[in-house]
């Protein structure tokens, strides 16, 4: 670039996206005189999914603003909770976020998950086709134009990832209503109907069951229930009330 020089600073939350020399505060950026401010921000490494309000000399401007020489630019993080147009709120997670996908499903949140690495173009197209918010730790993926909506998952710890998503998007919670394996809806089931899916010990020990309406997987309050109940209780306490599913199931991993 060989045009007007501006001075730009990104919010502390966004500094992991930019070069180390730009993490200390306001730094000079030479633009080409024709690119939008959104393009300039993205060229520095910040996905536009993570950029919130842009301020030029203290006043908000759109991403389409063309920077002029001497402008002071502040790039803020996305305001939380973040409003996503359209309803219902649905997510798509890449292959590296399987545990987060299961925990979102445990809370009744529609969370599609790519079990295989189908590639960035396919993920971006699926996000657009199904109007899902794409969750990923792949910074490059969030720069793809095809994405309908997206968000960077900032932590590599599932418990922190879950809180981050719930705080950022404030989805409606409906615990125990989705299959943690396939994302299908759960319905109450009779243990006699489940038949061969249940071992004799399970049939004797439990009376309340649920079954996925998509993959037929059976759920009951098994050995993992206390751990899953703790996840649900904390989420409902901190991020909103939730309806209870047909069996408070504990089958599957979360």
C-alpha positions as CSV (number, residue, x, y, z in Angstrom):
1,X,0.0,0.0,0.0
2,X,1.2,3.5,-0.8
3,X,-1.5,6.0,0.1
4,X,-2.9,7.8,3.1
5,X,-1.5,6.9,6.5
6,X,-4.0,6.3,9.4
7,X,-3.4,5.4,13.0
8,X,-5.3,2.3,14.2
9,X,-5.8,0.5,17.5
10,X,-7.7,-2.7,18.1
11,X,-9.5,-3.6,21.2
12,X,-7.6,-5.8,23.7
13,X,-9.9,-8.8,22.9
14,X,-8.8,-8.6,19.3
15,X,-5.0,-8.2,19.7
16,X,-4.4,-12.0,19.2
17,X,-5.4,-11.5,15.6
18,X,-2.8,-8.8,14.7
19,X,1.0,-8.8,14.5
20,X,2.9,-8.4,17.8
21,X,4.0,-4.9,16.9
22,X,0.4,-3.8,16.7
23,X,-0.6,-5.2,20.1
24,X,0.8,-2.4,22.2
25,X,-1.7,0.3,21.2
26,X,-2.2,2.7,18.3
27,X,0.1,2.1,15.3
28,X,0.5,3.6,11.8
29,X,-1.1,1.9,8.9
30,X,-0.5,3.0,5.3
31,X,-3.6,2.4,3.1
32,X,-4.0,2.4,-0.7
33,X,-6.5,5.3,-0.7
34,X,-9.4,3.2,-2.2
35,X,-9.9,0.2,0.0
36,X,-12.6,0.3,2.7
37,X,-11.8,0.4,6.3
38,X,-13.3,-3.1,6.7
39,X,-10.8,-4.4,4.1
40,X,-8.0,-2.6,6.0
41,X,-9.0,-4.2,9.3
42,X,-9.3,-7.6,7.7
43,X,-5.9,-7.3,6.0
44,X,-4.3,-6.8,9.4
45,X,-5.6,-10.2,10.5
46,X,-8.9,-9.4,12.3
47,X,-11.9,-11.4,10.9
48,X,-14.8,-9.1,10.3
49,X,-16.9,-11.6,12.3
50,X,-15.0,-10.4,15.4
51,X,-14.9,-6.7,14.6
52,X,-17.7,-4.6,16.2
53,X,-18.1,-0.9,16.0
54,X,-15.5,1.1,14.0
55,X,-14.7,4.6,15.3
56,X,-12.9,7.2,13.3
57,X,-11.8,10.2,15.3
58,X,-14.4,9.1,17.9
59,X,-17.4,8.8,15.6
60,X,-18.9,5.5,14.4
61,X,-18.4,4.7,10.7
62,X,-19.5,1.7,8.5
63,X,-17.1,-0.9,7.3
64,X,-17.5,0.7,3.8
65,X,-15.8,3.9,5.0
66,X,-12.7,4.9,2.9
67,X,-10.0,6.0,5.3
68,X,-8.4,9.5,4.9
69,X,-5.0,10.6,5.9
70,X,-4.5,11.3,9.6
71,X,-7.6,9.5,10.8
72,X,-7.5,7.9,14.2
73,X,-9.3,4.5,14.0
74,X,-10.5,2.4,16.9
75,X,-11.7,-1.2,16.2
76,X,-13.9,-2.5,19.0
77,X,-14.9,-6.1,19.6
78,X,-18.4,-7.4,18.9
79,X,-20.9,-6.2,21.5
80,X,-22.3,-8.9,23.6
81,X,-24.9,-10.4,23.5
82,X,-24.6,-10.4,19.7
83,X,-27.8,-10.2,17.7
84,X,-27.9,-12.6,14.7
85,X,-30.7,-11.8,12.2
86,X,-33.3,-14.4,11.6
87,X,-34.6,-17.2,13.7
88,X,-34.1,-19.8,15.1
89,X,-30.5,-19.4,16.2
90,X,-28.5,-22.4,14.8
91,X,-24.8,-23.2,14.8
92,X,-22.4,-25.2,12.7
93,X,-19.1,-26.4,14.3
94,X,-16.0,-27.5,12.6
95,X,-14.3,-30.9,13.1
96,X,-12.2,-29.7,16.0
97,X,-15.1,-28.7,18.2
98,X,-16.9,-32.0,18.9
99,X,-17.0,-31.6,22.7
100,X,-18.5,-28.1,22.4
101,X,-21.1,-29.4,19.9
102,X,-22.2,-32.2,22.3
103,X,-22.5,-29.7,25.2
104,X,-24.5,-27.3,23.1
105,X,-26.9,-30.1,22.2
106,X,-27.1,-31.1,25.8
107,X,-28.6,-27.7,26.4
108,X,-31.1,-28.1,23.6
109,X,-29.2,-25.8,21.2
110,X,-29.3,-26.7,17.5
111,X,-25.6,-27.5,16.8
112,X,-24.6,-29.2,13.5
113,X,-21.1,-30.7,13.6
114,X,-18.7,-31.7,10.8
115,X,-17.6,-35.1,11.9
116,X,-15.0,-35.2,9.1
117,X,-12.8,-32.4,7.8
118,X,-14.9,-31.5,4.8
119,X,-12.7,-28.5,4.0
120,X,-13.2,-24.7,4.5
121,X,-15.2,-24.1,1.2
122,X,-17.8,-26.8,2.1
123,X,-18.2,-25.5,5.7
124,X,-18.6,-21.9,4.5
125,X,-21.2,-23.0,1.9
126,X,-23.1,-25.1,4.5
127,X,-23.2,-22.1,6.8
128,X,-24.8,-20.0,4.1
129,X,-27.2,-22.8,2.9
130,X,-28.6,-23.5,6.3
131,X,-28.1,-20.0,7.8
132,X,-26.0,-21.3,10.7
133,X,-23.4,-19.4,12.7
134,X,-20.1,-21.1,12.0
135,X,-18.1,-21.6,15.1
136,X,-14.4,-22.3,14.6
137,X,-10.8,-21.8,16.0
138,X,-9.6,-21.5,12.4
139,X,-9.0,-17.8,11.8
140,X,-8.6,-18.2,8.1
141,X,-12.0,-19.9,7.8
142,X,-13.7,-16.8,9.2
143,X,-12.3,-14.7,6.3
144,X,-14.3,-16.6,3.7
145,X,-16.9,-14.5,2.1
146,X,-19.5,-17.3,1.7
147,X,-20.0,-17.6,5.5
148,X,-23.5,-16.5,6.5
149,X,-22.4,-15.7,10.0
150,X,-19.4,-16.8,12.1
151,X,-17.6,-16.5,15.4
152,X,-14.1,-17.3,16.6
153,X,-14.0,-19.7,19.6
154,X,-11.3,-18.1,21.8
155,X,-10.4,-20.9,24.2
156,X,-9.3,-24.5,23.7
157,X,-11.0,-25.6,26.9
158,X,-14.6,-27.0,26.3
159,X,-16.0,-25.5,29.6
160,X,-14.7,-22.0,28.6
161,X,-15.8,-22.4,25.0
162,X,-19.4,-23.2,26.2
163,X,-19.6,-20.1,28.4
164,X,-18.1,-18.0,25.6
165,X,-20.8,-19.1,23.1
166,X,-23.6,-18.7,25.6
167,X,-22.5,-15.3,26.7
168,X,-21.9,-14.1,23.2
169,X,-25.2,-15.3,21.5
170,X,-27.6,-15.8,24.5
171,X,-29.3,-18.8,22.8
172,X,-32.5,-20.1,24.3
173,X,-31.8,-23.2,26.5
174,X,-33.9,-26.3,26.5
175,X,-31.8,-29.0,28.3
176,X,-32.2,-32.7,27.6
177,X,-34.2,-32.2,24.4
178,X,-31.6,-33.0,21.8
179,X,-29.5,-36.1,20.9
180,X,-25.9,-35.3,21.8
181,X,-24.8,-37.8,19.1
182,X,-26.7,-36.5,16.0
183,X,-28.5,-33.3,17.1
184,X,-32.0,-34.8,16.6
185,X,-35.0,-34.1,18.8
186,X,-35.6,-36.4,21.8
187,X,-39.0,-37.9,22.7
188,X,-40.2,-39.9,25.7
189,X,-39.9,-43.7,25.1
190,X,-41.1,-46.8,26.8
191,X,-38.4,-49.3,27.8
192,X,-40.3,-52.2,26.4
193,X,-40.3,-50.5,23.0
194,X,-36.5,-49.9,23.2
195,X,-36.0,-53.6,23.6
196,X,-32.6,-54.8,22.4
197,X,-31.0,-51.4,22.9
198,X,-31.0,-51.9,26.7
199,X,-29.0,-54.4,28.7
200,X,-31.0,-56.3,31.3
201,X,-29.4,-54.3,34.1
202,X,-30.5,-51.1,32.6
203,X,-34.0,-52.4,32.1
204,X,-34.2,-53.3,35.8
205,X,-32.6,-50.2,37.2
206,X,-34.3,-47.4,35.2
207,X,-37.9,-46.5,34.4
208,X,-37.6,-43.1,32.5
209,X,-36.2,-43.2,29.0
210,X,-36.0,-41.0,25.9
211,X,-35.2,-41.8,22.3
212,X,-33.8,-39.7,19.4
213,X,-36.4,-39.3,16.7
214,X,-33.6,-39.2,14.1
215,X,-31.1,-41.9,15.0
216,X,-33.2,-44.0,17.5
217,X,-30.5,-43.7,20.2
218,X,-31.8,-44.4,23.7
219,X,-31.2,-42.2,26.7
220,X,-31.7,-42.6,30.4
221,X,-30.2,-41.3,33.7
222,X,-27.1,-43.4,33.6
223,X,-23.7,-43.3,35.2
224,X,-22.7,-39.9,33.7
225,X,-25.9,-38.1,34.7
226,X,-24.3,-36.2,37.7
227,X,-21.6,-34.8,35.5
228,X,-24.0,-33.7,32.8
229,X,-26.4,-32.4,35.3
230,X,-23.7,-30.1,36.7
231,X,-23.0,-28.7,33.2
232,X,-26.8,-28.0,32.7
233,X,-27.3,-26.5,36.1
234,X,-24.4,-24.1,35.7
235,X,-25.5,-23.0,32.2
236,X,-29.2,-22.5,33.3
237,X,-28.1,-20.6,36.4
238,X,-25.7,-18.2,34.6
239,X,-27.4,-17.9,31.2
240,X,-31.1,-18.3,31.5
241,X,-33.9,-20.6,32.3
242,X,-34.5,-23.8,30.4
243,X,-37.2,-26.3,29.8
244,X,-36.8,-29.9,30.8
245,X,-36.6,-32.7,28.3
246,X,-38.4,-36.0,28.3
247,X,-35.9,-38.0,30.3
248,X,-33.0,-35.8,31.6
249,X,-30.9,-38.2,29.6
250,X,-27.2,-39.0,30.3
251,X,-26.4,-41.3,27.5
252,X,-23.5,-40.2,25.2
253,X,-20.5,-38.0,26.0
254,X,-20.5,-34.3,26.8
